[in-house]
Amino acid sequence: MISLNGKEFQRDAGMVILEKPSTTDEDPTIRDKVVIPTQISSNAVTINNPLQEGEFVIIKDDPNAKNWYCAEIRKILADRIEVNYYTTITPPLADYEGATLNERSRNIKMATFLRTWCLDKGTGLPTTTPPLTDHSRMNHLWWGRIPMEDVDKHILIRAIGMSALGKLDKTTTRLASLLGIPHHEGAGGVEDFVDRDTFQKRVKRVKNRSKRKRTH
C-alpha cells in the first residue's frame, strides 16, 4: 500500500490500483463540489449538504402538485433557485396509489426524461427537440424559479442518477417508487411555464414571428 496526494493505492503484482472513493469524496474535476448519495430530500439533508448547481433532483413544480418532474439546478441565488425541467411522454400508472412498488418501478424505468425547450415550430409550446441554434438552446430552455424558503416543499429526492439518454438509475427508480405521487407526463400550456406572463409573451413572440414570415 502506498500513498500519493492523500489517496491510498494498492500495489499488486506490479500494478497500482486506485482505492474506490466514497460517495462523500470531492470530485477533483469540479472545485468545491461534493458528491453525495441519492437520497430522499429533507431540511436536515439540505442543511448538511447544501444544494449545488448542476445537481439533478426530483421536484414538484408547486408545493401542492400531484406529480413530479426531473430537473437540473441551473443557478442558486440568495432568495431562490432556478431549475431546468425535464419531461417524459411516458404516462404514469392509472392506479398509482393501488400499484405495488414493483409496478411503480417498472413504470418509472420505462420513462425517458429529456431536456425541454419552450418554442417549437410556431406553437409556442414545450418540446424535447433541441433548437437548431446555440442561442435558442440556451435561451429557450424550460425553466422555473423556486423561492429559497420553499425549496424543501418542492424537492423530493436529491442527487438523482440519470443517464445521458434520460434514464433513471436503479437507486433513483427505487426511491421514486416510494413517493406518494407519480411522475408528470409531458408538458404544455400555461401551467407548465414559469408564470402566465412568460407564457403569453412566448405565444405573442411566436405569432409575430409567423406574421413576419408570411409577409416575406
Secondary structure as GFF3:
##gff-version 3
##sequence-region A 1 216
A	DSSP	beta_strand	2	4	.	.	.	ID=ss1
A	DSSP	beta_strand	7	12	.	.	.	ID=ss2
A	DSSP	beta_strand	15	18	.	.	.	ID=ss3
A	DSSP	beta_strand	39	40	.	.	.	ID=ss4
A	DSSP	alpha_helix	43	48	.	.	.	ID=ss5
A	DSSP	beta_strand	56	59	.	.	.	ID=ss6
A	DSSP	beta_strand	69	76	.	.	.	ID=ss7
A	DSSP	beta_strand	80	87	.	.	.	ID=ss8
A	DSSP	alpha_helix	101	110	.	.	.	ID=ss9
A	DSSP	beta_strand	114	115	.	.	.	ID=ss10
A	DSSP	alpha_helix	134	139	.	.	.	ID=ss11
A	DSSP	beta_strand	143	147	.	.	.	ID=ss12
A	DSSP	three_ten_helix	148	150	.	.	.	ID=ss13
A	DSSP	alpha_helix	151	154	.	.	.	ID=ss14
A	DSSP	beta_strand	155	158	.	.	.	ID=ss15
A	DSSP	alpha_helix	170	177	.	.	.	ID=ss16
A	DSSP	three_ten_helix	190	192	.	.	.	ID=ss17
A	DSSP	alpha_helix	196	215	.	.	.	ID=ss18
###
